[in-house]
C-alpha cells in the first residue's frame, strides 16, 4: 500500500531529481522537542553525509555552511514526509548513498520504522534484500524467500563483470574530453580548464608512483575502490577513506612485507588530489602497481587480499587466498573472510583460509535462498536473458512481500 514515492517515474509523488536539487519548497515544521532530538541523532552521521554528498561537487565545491543548509533542508523534508504521511515501512531500490536517501534511512532507523533495502547483486536476476546497512553481508538471520537451487556457479574473468564493462581504460579527463566539452558548450571553458588541470596532475602523480613490475617479495594486494561510490561512501563505514585502511594495514605487516595497491580502472581525477598521493608516499611498505597490471595475477601472487569490499575479495576466495574486509561486503560471512577489528593480528588473517571452491559455492547457493528475485537496477538488465519489465515487476514485488512477511513477523 504505497503512501509516498520518490522517483523519476512519472507516477511518483515527487521526482528524485527535484528532491535531490531542492527544486521544491521546503520549510521547517513542528519544531518541538521530538524533532530536535531526532535532528540531534541524525547529526551524529553528518561526516558520513558529507562524504556521500561530495559526489555532487568536486571542481567547484560548495561552501561548508551551505552544505549544512542542504543537510538541514533534506532533514526537514524527509522527516515531514515520514511523520505526516505516517510511513510504516521505507523501501530503497539501492543502498542509500546519494544524500537525502541516507537521511531517510537514519530517520527511519531512529523512529523504529521498518526498512527494506535492495541492492542488485552480480548474479543475474538476484538482488540483496536486507534492513540494516551495518549488517550487510551477515545474512544468517534473514528469512528464506527463494527455493534452493544448485547454481553451478563459475567465477567470470575479471574483465567480464557487468560493473566493469567498457571501463578498463584511463577514465581521467583528457584532451579529447576537453575539446569535446568546450566545442559543444563553450560557456563551460573555465570549468573544463580546471578539470583538465586536475586530471593532468592526477596522471602525473600516478605515473610517478607506479611501478610496472614487482619483486619476489611477500605482499598484500589492496585494489583501490572507485570514488565517490557506494562501495566506500555507504559501505566503507569508518574506512570510507580507504587510505586510512591502507595506513592501518601498513602498521600491521611484519618486516619485509609490502602492500601492493592498484588504481581502480574506472577512477577519474576526482578524489585523487595531491594530498591523497602524499599519504601513500609516506608509507614505505606500500608499492603503487601500474593500473594495467592483471588483477587476477596480483591476487594469485599475494599472501592475502585486503578490501573495503568489492569483487577482488570474492575472486580471492576462488584462488584460496584469505580476505581482510574493512567495510561491509556481501560475502562477509564466507569462510576465509576476516572482518577487520581493532587489535586483530596478522596471523589471524592468514589462518582463516578459504575452503575448497565447492564449499564456497555451496555457501553461495544457500545464501541465494535469502535474496530477492529480479532486477532493481537497470544497469544489470543486460545480464538477464529475455528480460521483461512486466514479469520483472511481479518478481520484485513478490520478493518484497515475501521478505516483509517473514522478516517482520
ABEGO torsion letter per residue (X at the ends): XBABBBBABAABABBAAAAAAGABBBBBBGBBAAAAAAAAAAAAAAAAAAAAAAAABAABBBBAAAAAAAAAAAAAAAAAAAAAAGBABBBBABBBAAGAAAAAAAAAAAAGBBBBBBBBBABBGBBBBBABAAABGBAAABBBABBBBBAGBBBBBAAABAAABGAABBABBBAAAAAAAAAABAAAAAAAAAAAAAAAAAAAAAAAABBABBBBBBBBBBBBBBOBBAAAAAAAEAAABAAAAAAAAAAABBBGBBBBBBBBAABBABGBBAAAAAAAAABAABBBBBAABBAAAAAAABABBBBABEAAAAAAAAAGBBBBBABBBAAAABBGBBBBBBGBBAAAAAABBBBBAAAAAAAAAAAAAABBBEBABAAAAAABBGBBAAAAAAAAAAAAAAAAAAAAX
